[in-house]
């Protein structure tokens, strides 16, 4: 009994689960070694460890199977209270049951412990979807990276790995739990390094103002391993949302950049006004004017000629991320192009953004 208590504490399993497993194991051992057809019940004293096996028989008028049935006349010899249809329990604990039961019950108990451990691990992680975990790279097999989480392993699939990022054994990494499956081999935790939610969770861990709710992350756009944009907002005007995320001398955002292996991160101020938000999202490029079409979620942005390439970004990356961040289609023109071709009739008149050309933007990448 003491051994069971210790085992339960070591494995994190309730001792009652182990007792139930032993009950079933003893019953299985009795059936296997004495009578496979017998219905039996095992009674195990939780204090002393003393056990008894009882054969369960149905009281019938005429016995056709003596293993599972007993006649009414025989039952009433034991007690006058028995009637047809009742069940009678008769003790049949074998004299040499201890050695046989131990041999046959061991595997049943071990299996019960495994199943209980799997259940505990599954319940621990199933409610942690979209939560961040820290683990140690254990091995790399068939392009899958197996991450040791302590009690179980997580799998970082090829599609969830950052391009050009290498993973070596004993590397410590952070990842986002995207799915938890309960398979025949136990719980399977699937994690990601490319999910936009990872960037959001890293900022929540790093920035106290986000944890407290003073600063809110409104949207995230990410091209894993290359560049990301994140829009933040503080309802209190006295709180600098962008500055809070940047941290003293850029320390907070730099920790996240280091974790993501030098992924460039742009932090912009969110605005309920789509014109201002689009202008902010295209930073570090300076925006001259924005025209929007609400019905089609389409915007036409004009930037200075010398900043056109900066606004579009390498291979269109800056414009693409800004579109993901805002949820608007963005068409970027230089001032000379705007003068030459004009605006579409579908769009509204351009809105001057000089008042929005603020310095409330941070980028860890150089222009």
Short mmCIF file of the C-alpha atoms (twelve columns), coordinates in Angstrom:
data_MODEL
# 
_entry.id   MODEL 
# 
loop_
_atom_site.group_PDB 
_atom_site.id 
_atom_site.type_symbol 
_atom_site.label_atom_id 
_atom_site.label_alt_id 
_atom_site.label_comp_id 
_atom_site.label_asym_id 
_atom_site.label_seq_id 
_atom_site.Cartn_x 
_atom_site.Cartn_y 
_atom_site.Cartn_z 
_atom_site.pdbx_PDB_model_num 
ATOM 1   C CA . UNK A 1   0.000   0.000   0.000   1 
ATOM 2   C CA . UNK A 2   2.870   2.375   0.752   1 
ATOM 3   C CA . UNK A 3   4.451   1.528   -2.597  1 
ATOM 4   C CA . UNK A 4   1.202   2.415   -4.382  1 
ATOM 5   C CA . UNK A 5   1.020   5.767   -2.593  1 
ATOM 6   C CA . UNK A 6   4.636   6.560   -3.534  1 
ATOM 7   C CA . UNK A 7   4.101   5.481   -7.138  1 
ATOM 8   C CA . UNK A 8   0.993   7.666   -7.399  1 
ATOM 9   C CA . UNK A 9   2.885   10.723  -6.142  1 
ATOM 10  C CA . UNK A 10  5.832   10.103  -8.476  1 
ATOM 11  C CA . UNK A 11  3.618   9.770   -11.547 1 
ATOM 12  C CA . UNK A 12  1.093   12.411  -10.510 1 
ATOM 13  C CA . UNK A 13  -1.684  9.809   -10.584 1 
ATOM 14  C CA . UNK A 14  -4.441  9.498   -7.978  1 
ATOM 15  C CA . UNK A 15  -3.872  6.374   -5.867  1 
ATOM 16  C CA . UNK A 16  -7.511  5.358   -6.464  1 
ATOM 17  C CA . UNK A 17  -6.694  4.968   -10.177 1 
ATOM 18  C CA . UNK A 18  -3.959  2.493   -9.263  1 
ATOM 19  C CA . UNK A 19  -6.236  0.636   -6.843  1 
ATOM 20  C CA . UNK A 20  -8.879  0.283   -9.572  1 
ATOM 21  C CA . UNK A 21  -6.199  -1.024  -11.934 1 
ATOM 22  C CA . UNK A 22  -5.150  -3.647  -9.383  1 
ATOM 23  C CA . UNK A 23  -8.798  -4.681  -8.888  1 
ATOM 24  C CA . UNK A 24  -9.155  -5.244  -12.642 1 
ATOM 25  C CA . UNK A 25  -5.785  -6.996  -12.825 1 
ATOM 26  C CA . UNK A 26  -6.680  -9.451  -10.068 1 
ATOM 27  C CA . UNK A 27  -10.016 -10.160 -11.720 1 
ATOM 28  C CA . UNK A 28  -8.315  -10.766 -15.068 1 
ATOM 29  C CA . UNK A 29  -5.763  -13.060 -13.401 1 
ATOM 30  C CA . UNK A 30  -8.493  -15.112 -11.744 1 
ATOM 31  C CA . UNK A 31  -10.429 -15.538 -14.986 1 
ATOM 32  C CA . UNK A 32  -7.324  -16.469 -16.921 1 
ATOM 33  C CA . UNK A 33  -6.023  -19.065 -14.469 1 
ATOM 34  C CA . UNK A 34  -9.202  -20.569 -13.049 1 
ATOM 35  C CA . UNK A 35  -12.288 -20.057 -15.154 1 
ATOM 36  C CA . UNK A 36  -12.590 -17.754 -18.150 1 
ATOM 37  C CA . UNK A 37  -16.382 -17.761 -18.037 1 
ATOM 38  C CA . UNK A 38  -16.706 -16.777 -14.408 1 
ATOM 39  C CA . UNK A 39  -18.125 -13.411 -13.394 1 
ATOM 40  C CA . UNK A 40  -16.123 -12.221 -10.455 1 
ATOM 41  C CA . UNK A 41  -15.563 -9.210  -8.223  1 
ATOM 42  C CA . UNK A 42  -12.329 -8.365  -6.451  1 
ATOM 43  C CA . UNK A 43  -12.363 -6.579  -3.106  1 
ATOM 44  C CA . UNK A 44  -9.095  -4.842  -2.184  1 
ATOM 45  C CA . UNK A 45  -8.809  -3.217  1.225   1 
ATOM 46  C CA . UNK A 46  -7.335  0.274   0.700   1 
ATOM 47  C CA . UNK A 47  -5.737  0.259   4.160   1 
ATOM 48  C CA . UNK A 48  -4.353  -3.237  4.696   1 
ATOM 49  C CA . UNK A 49  -3.969  -4.481  1.133   1 
ATOM 50  C CA . UNK A 50  -5.985  -7.617  1.906   1 
ATOM 51  C CA . UNK A 51  -7.903  -8.887  -1.103  1 
ATOM 52  C CA . UNK A 52  -10.756 -11.315 -1.744  1 
ATOM 53  C CA . UNK A 53  -12.204 -12.716 -4.960  1 
ATOM 54  C CA . UNK A 54  -15.955 -13.343 -5.176  1 
ATOM 55  C CA . UNK A 55  -17.667 -15.383 -7.878  1 
ATOM 56  C CA . UNK A 56  -20.948 -13.788 -8.989  1 
ATOM 57  C CA . UNK A 57  -23.760 -16.226 -9.836  1 
ATOM 58  C CA . UNK A 58  -27.354 -15.697 -10.880 1 
ATOM 59  C CA . UNK A 59  -30.111 -17.490 -8.917  1 
ATOM 60  C CA . UNK A 60  -32.173 -19.572 -11.390 1 
ATOM 61  C CA . UNK A 61  -34.766 -22.305 -11.221 1 
ATOM 62  C CA . UNK A 62  -32.776 -24.722 -13.418 1 
ATOM 63  C CA . UNK A 63  -28.977 -24.513 -13.733 1 
ATOM 64  C CA . UNK A 64  -27.590 -24.719 -17.271 1 
ATOM 65  C CA . UNK A 65  -24.146 -23.249 -16.549 1 
ATOM 66  C CA . UNK A 66  -22.812 -23.979 -13.052 1 
ATOM 67  C CA . UNK A 67  -19.999 -21.460 -13.487 1 
ATOM 68  C CA . UNK A 68  -22.355 -18.465 -13.742 1 
ATOM 69  C CA . UNK A 69  -25.595 -19.855 -12.227 1 
ATOM 70  C CA . UNK A 70  -26.819 -21.373 -8.978  1 
ATOM 71  C CA . UNK A 71  -30.116 -23.073 -8.244  1 
ATOM 72  C CA . UNK A 72  -32.688 -21.438 -6.004  1 
ATOM 73  C CA . UNK A 73  -32.560 -24.405 -3.595  1 
ATOM 74  C CA . UNK A 74  -28.775 -24.100 -3.168  1 
ATOM 75  C CA . UNK A 75  -28.975 -20.331 -2.782  1 
ATOM 76  C CA . UNK A 76  -31.624 -20.598 -0.071  1 
ATOM 77  C CA . UNK A 77  -29.386 -22.967 1.874   1 
ATOM 78  C CA . UNK A 78  -27.030 -20.028 2.221   1 
ATOM 79  C CA . UNK A 79  -29.792 -17.520 2.919   1 
ATOM 80  C CA . UNK A 80  -33.578 -17.718 2.842   1 
ATOM 81  C CA . UNK A 81  -33.720 -14.200 1.447   1 
ATOM 82  C CA . UNK A 82  -32.590 -15.211 -2.075  1 
ATOM 83  C CA . UNK A 83  -35.199 -15.292 -4.839  1 
ATOM 84  C CA . UNK A 84  -35.181 -16.036 -8.568  1 
ATOM 85  C CA . UNK A 85  -33.188 -13.420 -10.538 1 
ATOM 86  C CA . UNK A 86  -31.016 -12.387 -7.585  1 
ATOM 87  C CA . UNK A 87  -27.213 -12.508 -7.728  1 
ATOM 88  C CA . UNK A 88  -25.138 -14.395 -5.208  1 
ATOM 89  C CA . UNK A 89  -21.515 -13.734 -4.353  1 
ATOM 90  C CA . UNK A 90  -19.374 -16.624 -3.222  1 
ATOM 91  C CA . UNK A 91  -15.747 -16.201 -2.090  1 
ATOM 92  C CA . UNK A 92  -13.359 -18.144 -4.306  1 
ATOM 93  C CA . UNK A 93  -9.989  -16.586 -3.402  1 
ATOM 94  C CA . UNK A 94  -7.362  -19.210 -4.415  1 
ATOM 95  C CA . UNK A 95  -4.764  -20.238 -1.832  1 
ATOM 96  C CA . UNK A 96  -1.806  -19.671 -4.185  1 
ATOM 97  C CA . UNK A 97  -3.333  -16.653 -5.869  1 
ATOM 98  C CA . UNK A 98  -0.579  -14.195 -4.845  1 
ATOM 99  C CA . UNK A 99  2.184   -15.535 -7.112  1 
ATOM 100 C CA . UNK A 100 -0.087  -16.138 -10.127 1 
ATOM 101 C CA . UNK A 101 -1.850  -12.800 -9.762  1 
ATOM 102 C CA . UNK A 102 1.450   -10.930 -9.562  1 
ATOM 103 C CA . UNK A 103 2.686   -12.489 -12.803 1 
ATOM 104 C CA . UNK A 104 -0.488  -11.788 -14.744 1 
ATOM 105 C CA . UNK A 105 -1.428  -8.467  -13.206 1 
ATOM 106 C CA . UNK A 106 1.850   -6.613  -13.706 1 
ATOM 107 C CA . UNK A 107 1.212   -5.715  -17.354 1 
ATOM 108 C CA . UNK A 108 -2.354  -4.592  -16.609 1 
ATOM 109 C CA . UNK A 109 -1.129  -2.224  -13.896 1 
ATOM 110 C CA . UNK A 110 1.688   -0.872  -16.078 1 
ATOM 111 C CA . UNK A 111 -0.779  -0.237  -18.902 1 
ATOM 112 C CA . UNK A 112 -3.151  1.538   -16.525 1 
ATOM 113 C CA . UNK A 113 -0.304  3.777   -15.349 1 
ATOM 114 C CA . UNK A 114 0.611   4.620   -18.952 1 
ATOM 115 C CA . UNK A 115 -2.980  5.469   -19.843 1 
ATOM 116 C CA . UNK A 116 -3.360  7.613   -16.725 1 
ATOM 117 C CA . UNK A 117 -0.125  9.473   -17.535 1 
ATOM 118 C CA . UNK A 118 -1.274  10.057  -21.102 1 
ATOM 119 C CA . UNK A 119 -4.615  11.368  -19.842 1 
ATOM 120 C CA . UNK A 120 -2.896  13.792  -17.460 1 
ATOM 121 C CA . UNK A 121 -0.580  15.094  -20.199 1 
ATOM 122 C CA . UNK A 122 -3.440  15.441  -22.712 1 
ATOM 123 C CA . UNK A 123 -5.599  17.359  -20.220 1 
ATOM 124 C CA . UNK A 124 -2.648  19.591  -19.373 1 
ATOM 125 C CA . UNK A 125 -2.013  20.657  -22.979 1 
ATOM 126 C CA . UNK A 126 -5.439  20.383  -24.643 1 
ATOM 127 C CA . UNK A 127 -6.568  23.697  -23.128 1 
ATOM 128 C CA . UNK A 128 -3.283  25.431  -23.979 1 
ATOM 129 C CA . UNK A 129 -3.892  25.862  -27.702 1 
ATOM 130 C CA . UNK A 130 -2.445  29.204  -28.877 1 
ATOM 131 C CA . UNK A 131 -0.255  29.301  -25.780 1 
ATOM 132 C CA . UNK A 132 3.515   29.650  -25.885 1 
ATOM 133 C CA . UNK A 133 5.849   26.919  -24.614 1 
ATOM 134 C CA . UNK A 134 9.579   26.671  -24.071 1 
ATOM 135 C CA . UNK A 135 11.347  23.421  -24.880 1 
ATOM 136 C CA . UNK A 136 14.681  21.872  -25.761 1 
ATOM 137 C CA . UNK A 137 15.352  20.429  -29.211 1 
ATOM 138 C CA . UNK A 138 15.813  16.706  -28.719 1 
ATOM 139 C CA . UNK A 139 16.342  15.420  -32.244 1 
ATOM 140 C CA . UNK A 140 15.582  16.062  -35.911 1 
ATOM 141 C CA . UNK A 141 14.051  13.237  -37.941 1 
ATOM 142 C CA . UNK A 142 12.642  13.406  -41.484 1 
ATOM 143 C CA . UNK A 143 12.600  17.215  -41.310 1 
ATOM 144 C CA . UNK A 144 10.472  17.068  -38.141 1 
ATOM 145 C CA . UNK A 145 11.958  18.684  -35.056 1 
ATOM 146 C CA . UNK A 146 11.118  16.950  -31.762 1 
ATOM 147 C CA . UNK A 147 11.070  19.329  -28.808 1 
ATOM 148 C CA . UNK A 148 11.275  18.020  -25.239 1 
ATOM 149 C CA . UNK A 149 8.716   19.735  -22.999 1 
ATOM 150 C CA . UNK A 150 9.577   17.715  -19.898 1 
ATOM 151 C CA . UNK A 151 6.590   15.370  -19.608 1 
ATOM 152 C CA . UNK A 152 6.077   14.913  -23.321 1 
ATOM 153 C CA . UNK A 153 7.441   15.728  -26.759 1 
ATOM 154 C CA . UNK A 154 6.193   18.375  -29.163 1 
ATOM 155 C CA . UNK A 155 6.529   18.102  -32.928 1 
ATOM 156 C CA . UNK A 156 7.627   21.082  -35.028 1 
ATOM 157 C CA . UNK A 157 6.663   20.123  -38.576 1 
ATOM 158 C CA . UNK A 158 8.486   21.319  -41.704 1 
ATOM 159 C CA . UNK A 159 5.713   23.782  -42.616 1 
ATOM 160 C CA . UNK A 160 5.844   25.321  -39.139 1 
ATOM 161 C CA . UNK A 161 9.596   25.958  -39.192 1 
ATOM 162 C CA . UNK A 162 11.115  29.313  -40.076 1 
ATOM 163 C CA . UNK A 163 12.918  29.144  -43.412 1 
ATOM 164 C CA . UNK A 164 16.718  29.029  -43.151 1 
ATOM 165 C CA . UNK A 165 16.479  28.417  -39.396 1 
ATOM 166 C CA . UNK A 166 18.522  25.460  -38.174 1 
ATOM 167 C CA . UNK A 167 17.720  23.385  -35.103 1 
ATOM 168 C CA . UNK A 168 20.442  21.520  -33.245 1 
ATOM 169 C CA . UNK A 169 20.041  19.168  -30.253 1 
ATOM 170 C CA . UNK A 170 19.925  21.001  -26.907 1 
ATOM 171 C CA . UNK A 171 18.845  24.288  -28.551 1 
ATOM 172 C CA . UNK A 172 16.283  26.058  -26.365 1 
ATOM 173 C CA . UNK A 173 13.382  27.468  -28.383 1 
ATOM 174 C CA . UNK A 174 9.953   28.993  -27.891 1 
ATOM 175 C CA . UNK A 175 7.005   27.882  -30.010 1 
ATOM 176 C CA . UNK A 176 3.224   28.217  -30.169 1 
ATOM 177 C CA . UNK A 177 0.935   25.264  -29.476 1 
ATOM 178 C CA . UNK A 178 -1.361  24.991  -32.494 1 
ATOM 179 C CA . UNK A 179 -2.981  21.574  -31.925 1 
ATOM 180 C CA . UNK A 180 -3.108  18.740  -29.387 1 
ATOM 181 C CA . UNK A 181 -4.169  15.280  -30.592 1 
ATOM 182 C CA . UNK A 182 -4.951  12.201  -28.518 1 
ATOM 183 C CA . UNK A 183 -3.470  9.315   -30.514 1 
ATOM 184 C CA . UNK A 184 -2.928  5.614   -29.819 1 
ATOM 185 C CA . UNK A 185 0.669   6.396   -28.941 1 
ATOM 186 C CA . UNK A 186 -0.340  9.109   -26.498 1 
ATOM 187 C CA . UNK A 187 -0.873  12.865  -26.701 1 
ATOM 188 C CA . UNK A 188 0.696   14.563  -29.702 1 
ATOM 189 C CA . UNK A 189 1.478   18.267  -29.286 1 
ATOM 190 C CA . UNK A 190 1.938   20.177  -32.565 1 
ATOM 191 C CA . UNK A 191 3.808   23.492  -32.311 1 
ATOM 192 C CA . UNK A 192 4.706   26.314  -34.698 1 
ATOM 193 C CA . UNK A 193 7.442   28.897  -35.087 1 
ATOM 194 C CA . UNK A 194 5.756   30.618  -38.054 1 
ATOM 195 C CA . UNK A 195 2.289   31.357  -36.634 1 
ATOM 196 C CA . UNK A 196 1.491   35.092  -36.185 1 
ATOM 197 C CA . UNK A 197 0.192   34.219  -32.721 1 
ATOM 198 C CA . UNK A 198 3.774   33.423  -31.636 1 
ATOM 199 C CA . UNK A 199 4.796   37.038  -32.189 1 
ATOM 200 C CA . UNK A 200 1.771   38.246  -30.249 1 
ATOM 201 C CA . UNK A 201 2.499   35.915  -27.325 1 
ATOM 202 C CA . UNK A 202 6.158   36.932  -27.234 1 
ATOM 203 C CA . UNK A 203 5.158   40.583  -26.894 1 
ATOM 204 C CA . UNK A 204 2.695   39.651  -24.134 1 
ATOM 205 C CA . UNK A 205 5.523   37.944  -22.241 1 
ATOM 206 C CA . UNK A 206 8.014   40.745  -22.799 1 
ATOM 207 C CA . UNK A 207 5.859   43.873  -22.320 1 
ATOM 208 C CA . UNK A 208 4.260   44.390  -18.869 1 
ATOM 209 C CA . UNK A 209 1.847   46.993  -20.260 1 
ATOM 210 C CA . UNK A 210 0.344   44.359  -22.579 1 
ATOM 211 C CA . UNK A 211 0.018   41.877  -19.703 1 
ATOM 212 C CA . UNK A 212 -1.792  44.484  -17.600 1 
ATOM 213 C CA . UNK A 213 -4.106  45.450  -20.462 1 
ATOM 214 C CA . UNK A 214 -2.928  49.074  -20.716 1 
ATOM 215 C CA . UNK A 215 -1.604  48.371  -24.218 1 
ATOM 216 C CA . UNK A 216 -3.541  46.207  -26.666 1 
ATOM 217 C CA . UNK A 217 -2.257  44.351  -29.722 1 
ATOM 218 C CA . UNK A 218 -4.804  45.039  -32.445 1 
ATOM 219 C CA . UNK A 219 -3.352  43.114  -35.380 1 
ATOM 220 C CA . UNK A 220 -0.275  41.212  -36.509 1 
ATOM 221 C CA . UNK A 221 1.101   40.573  -39.989 1 
ATOM 222 C CA . UNK A 222 4.055   38.287  -40.412 1 
ATOM 223 C CA . UNK A 223 6.321   36.786  -43.029 1 
ATOM 224 C CA . UNK A 224 8.244   34.342  -40.822 1 
ATOM 225 C CA . UNK A 225 11.982  34.778  -40.702 1 
ATOM 226 C CA . UNK A 226 11.863  37.925  -42.805 1 
ATOM 227 C CA . UNK A 227 9.763   40.759  -41.442 1 
ATOM 228 C CA . UNK A 228 6.684   41.427  -39.318 1 
ATOM 229 C CA . UNK A 229 4.403   44.329  -38.505 1 
ATOM 230 C CA . UNK A 230 2.401   44.701  -35.312 1 
ATOM 231 C CA . UNK A 231 -0.243  47.354  -34.547 1 
ATOM 232 C CA . UNK A 232 -0.646  48.418  -30.916 1 
ATOM 233 C CA . UNK A 233 -3.036  50.798  -29.158 1 
ATOM 234 C CA . UNK A 234 -3.388  52.372  -25.716 1 
ATOM 235 C CA . UNK A 235 -6.725  53.853  -24.666 1 
ATOM 236 C CA . UNK A 236 -4.944  56.076  -22.139 1 
ATOM 237 C CA . UNK A 237 -3.381  58.952  -24.085 1 
ATOM 238 C CA . UNK A 238 -0.627  59.239  -21.478 1 
ATOM 239 C CA . UNK A 239 0.676   55.782  -22.394 1 
ATOM 240 C CA . UNK A 240 2.976   55.474  -25.388 1 
ATOM 241 C CA . UNK A 241 1.920   52.144  -26.893 1 
ATOM 242 C CA . UNK A 242 4.769   51.951  -29.401 1 
ATOM 243 C CA . UNK A 243 7.385   53.054  -26.861 1 
ATOM 244 C CA . UNK A 244 6.167   50.470  -24.351 1 
ATOM 245 C CA . UNK A 245 6.724   47.686  -26.870 1 
ATOM 246 C CA . UNK A 246 10.101  49.011  -27.936 1 
ATOM 247 C CA . UNK A 247 11.345  49.287  -24.347 1 
ATOM 248 C CA . UNK A 248 14.353  51.178  -22.977 1 
ATOM 249 C CA . UNK A 249 16.894  51.476  -25.807 1 
ATOM 250 C CA . UNK A 250 14.914  48.899  -27.751 1 
ATOM 251 C CA . UNK A 251 15.616  46.163  -25.195 1 
ATOM 252 C CA . UNK A 252 12.148  44.594  -25.197 1 
ATOM 253 C CA . UNK A 253 11.732  44.273  -28.927 1 
ATOM 254 C CA . UNK A 254 15.351  43.204  -29.306 1 
ATOM 255 C CA . UNK A 255 14.730  40.192  -27.052 1 
ATOM 256 C CA . UNK A 256 11.926  39.123  -29.391 1 
ATOM 257 C CA . UNK A 257 14.074  39.741  -32.470 1 
ATOM 258 C CA . UNK A 258 16.789  37.538  -30.964 1 
ATOM 259 C CA . UNK A 259 14.274  34.772  -30.201 1 
ATOM 260 C CA . UNK A 260 13.037  34.842  -33.814 1 
ATOM 261 C CA . UNK A 261 16.606  34.759  -35.160 1 
ATOM 262 C CA . UNK A 262 16.797  38.385  -36.356 1 
ATOM 263 C CA . UNK A 263 13.340  38.644  -37.892 1 
ATOM 264 C CA . UNK A 264 12.716  42.362  -38.568 1 
ATOM 265 C CA . UNK A 265 9.818   43.779  -36.533 1 
ATOM 266 C CA . UNK A 266 7.931   47.026  -37.263 1 
ATOM 267 C CA . UNK A 267 5.738   48.397  -34.470 1 
ATOM 268 C CA . UNK A 268 3.072   50.923  -35.533 1 
ATOM 269 C CA . UNK A 269 0.306   52.776  -33.785 1 
ATOM 270 C CA . UNK A 270 -3.217  51.480  -34.453 1 
ATOM 271 C CA . UNK A 271 -6.021  53.911  -35.244 1 
ATOM 272 C CA . UNK A 272 -9.766  53.522  -35.664 1 
ATOM 273 C CA . UNK A 273 -9.464  55.879  -38.641 1 
ATOM 274 C CA . UNK A 274 -8.498  53.672  -41.613 1 
ATOM 275 C CA . UNK A 275 -6.735  56.583  -43.323 1 
ATOM 276 C CA . UNK A 276 -4.411  57.157  -40.400 1 
ATOM 277 C CA . UNK A 277 -3.950  53.431  -39.793 1 
ATOM 278 C CA . UNK A 278 -2.969  52.783  -43.431 1 
ATOM 279 C CA . UNK A 279 -0.485  55.656  -43.273 1 
ATOM 280 C CA . UNK A 280 1.032   54.313  -40.058 1 
ATOM 281 C CA . UNK A 281 1.166   50.757  -41.443 1 
ATOM 282 C CA . UNK A 282 3.314   51.849  -44.386 1 
ATOM 283 C CA . UNK A 283 6.000   53.268  -42.119 1 
ATOM 284 C CA . UNK A 284 8.915   53.839  -42.277 1 
ATOM 285 C CA . UNK A 285 7.814   55.434  -45.563 1 
ATOM 286 C CA . UNK A 286 6.272   58.910  -45.257 1 
ATOM 287 C CA . UNK A 287 2.759   59.115  -46.717 1 
ATOM 288 C CA . UNK A 288 1.527   62.277  -48.468 1 
ATOM 289 C CA . UNK A 289 -2.140  61.371  -48.908 1 
ATOM 290 C CA . UNK A 290 -4.597  58.475  -48.804 1 
ATOM 291 C CA . UNK A 291 -7.850  57.978  -50.692 1 
ATOM 292 C CA . UNK A 292 -10.148 55.168  -49.615 1 
ATOM 293 C CA . UNK A 293 -13.105 53.269  -51.026 1 
ATOM 294 C CA . UNK A 294 -15.036 51.891  -48.028 1 
ATOM 295 C CA . UNK A 295 -17.278 49.533  -50.014 1 
ATOM 296 C CA . UNK A 296 -14.382 47.661  -51.631 1 
ATOM 297 C CA . UNK A 297 -11.879 48.139  -48.781 1 
ATOM 298 C CA . UNK A 298 -9.534  49.697  -51.352 1 
ATOM 299 C CA . UNK A 299 -7.060  52.517  -50.725 1 
ATOM 300 C CA . UNK A 300 -4.850  54.622  -52.983 1 
ATOM 301 C CA . UNK A 301 -1.739  55.958  -51.244 1 
ATOM 302 C CA . UNK A 302 0.537   58.703  -52.510 1 
ATOM 303 C CA . UNK A 303 4.126   58.905  -51.255 1 
ATOM 304 C CA . UNK A 304 7.049   61.189  -52.186 1 
ATOM 305 C CA . UNK A 305 8.921   60.077  -55.307 1 
ATOM 306 C CA . UNK A 306 12.098  59.298  -53.396 1 
ATOM 307 C CA . UNK A 307 10.210  57.090  -50.927 1 
ATOM 308 C CA . UNK A 308 8.265   54.959  -53.409 1 
ATOM 309 C CA . UNK A 309 10.683  52.016  -53.216 1 
ATOM 310 C CA . UNK A 310 10.750  52.266  -49.419 1 
ATOM 311 C CA . UNK A 311 6.935   52.210  -49.226 1 
ATOM 312 C CA . UNK A 312 6.690   49.190  -51.507 1 
ATOM 313 C CA . UNK A 313 9.627   47.433  -49.880 1 
ATOM 314 C CA . UNK A 314 11.869  44.677  -51.165 1 
ATOM 315 C CA . UNK A 315 9.785   42.464  -53.471 1 
ATOM 316 C CA . UNK A 316 6.682   44.333  -52.276 1 
ATOM 317 C CA . UNK A 317 7.130   43.160  -48.707 1 
ATOM 318 C CA . UNK A 318 6.329   46.423  -46.902 1 
ATOM 319 C CA . UNK A 319 3.147   47.028  -48.887 1 
ATOM 320 C CA . UNK A 320 2.095   43.375  -48.552 1 
ATOM 321 C CA . UNK A 321 2.522   43.375  -44.765 1 
ATOM 322 C CA . UNK A 322 0.702   46.715  -44.458 1 
ATOM 323 C CA . UNK A 323 -2.237  45.264  -46.407 1 
ATOM 324 C CA . UNK A 324 -2.340  42.202  -44.107 1 
ATOM 325 C CA . UNK A 325 -2.080  44.402  -41.024 1 
ATOM 326 C CA . UNK A 326 -4.899  46.776  -41.996 1 
ATOM 327 C CA . UNK A 327 -7.135  44.412  -43.960 1 
ATOM 328 C CA . UNK A 328 -7.236  46.942  -46.825 1 
ATOM 329 C CA . UNK A 329 -6.031  46.604  -50.400 1 
ATOM 330 C CA . UNK A 330 -3.322  49.219  -50.868 1 
ATOM 331 C CA . UNK A 331 -2.268  50.758  -54.189 1 
ATOM 332 C CA . UNK A 332 0.852   52.903  -53.836 1 
ATOM 333 C CA . UNK A 333 1.730   55.714  -56.243 1 
ATOM 334 C CA . UNK A 334 4.479   58.315  -56.195 1 
ATOM 335 C CA . UNK A 335 3.557   62.012  -56.357 1 
ATOM 336 C CA . UNK A 336 4.618   62.268  -59.989 1 
ATOM 337 C CA . UNK A 337 2.568   59.197  -60.920 1 
ATOM 338 C CA . UNK A 338 -0.465  60.578  -59.097 1 
ATOM 339 C CA . UNK A 339 -0.205  63.862  -60.996 1 
ATOM 340 C CA . UNK A 340 0.197   62.070  -64.326 1 
ATOM 341 C CA . UNK A 341 -2.583  59.502  -63.992 1 
ATOM 342 C CA . UNK A 342 -4.868  60.990  -61.327 1 
ATOM 343 C CA . UNK A 343 -7.183  58.980  -59.101 1 
ATOM 344 C CA . UNK A 344 -9.881  56.471  -60.012 1 
ATOM 345 C CA . UNK A 345 -13.418 57.792  -59.984 1 
ATOM 346 C CA . UNK A 346 -14.341 55.072  -57.495 1 
ATOM 347 C CA . UNK A 347 -12.120 56.501  -54.767 1 
ATOM 348 C CA . UNK A 348 -12.752 59.486  -52.589 1 
ATOM 349 C CA . UNK A 349 -10.713 62.657  -52.680 1 
ATOM 350 C CA . UNK A 350 -7.212  62.305  -51.230 1 
ATOM 351 C CA . UNK A 351 -6.861  63.180  -47.566 1 
ATOM 352 C CA . UNK A 352 -3.834  65.181  -46.480 1 
ATOM 353 C CA . UNK A 353 -1.781  63.215  -43.971 1 
ATOM 354 C CA . UNK A 354 0.668   65.862  -42.805 1 
ATOM 355 C CA . UNK A 355 -1.043  65.797  -39.431 1 
ATOM 356 C CA . UNK A 356 -0.449  62.034  -39.261 1 
ATOM 357 C CA . UNK A 357 3.245   62.158  -40.159 1 
ATOM 358 C CA . UNK A 358 4.312   61.482  -36.598 1 
ATOM 359 C CA . UNK A 359 7.421   59.797  -35.276 1 
ATOM 360 C CA . UNK A 360 5.394   57.195  -33.389 1 
ATOM 361 C CA . UNK A 361 6.902   54.311  -35.280 1 
ATOM 362 C CA . UNK A 362 9.683   51.859  -34.588 1 
ATOM 363 C CA . UNK A 363 11.506  49.565  -36.959 1 
ATOM 364 C CA . UNK A 364 14.582  47.524  -36.160 1 
ATOM 365 C CA . UNK A 365 15.493  47.532  -39.858 1 
ATOM 366 C CA . UNK A 366 17.375  50.395  -41.432 1 
ATOM 367 C CA . UNK A 367 15.903  52.380  -44.314 1 
# 
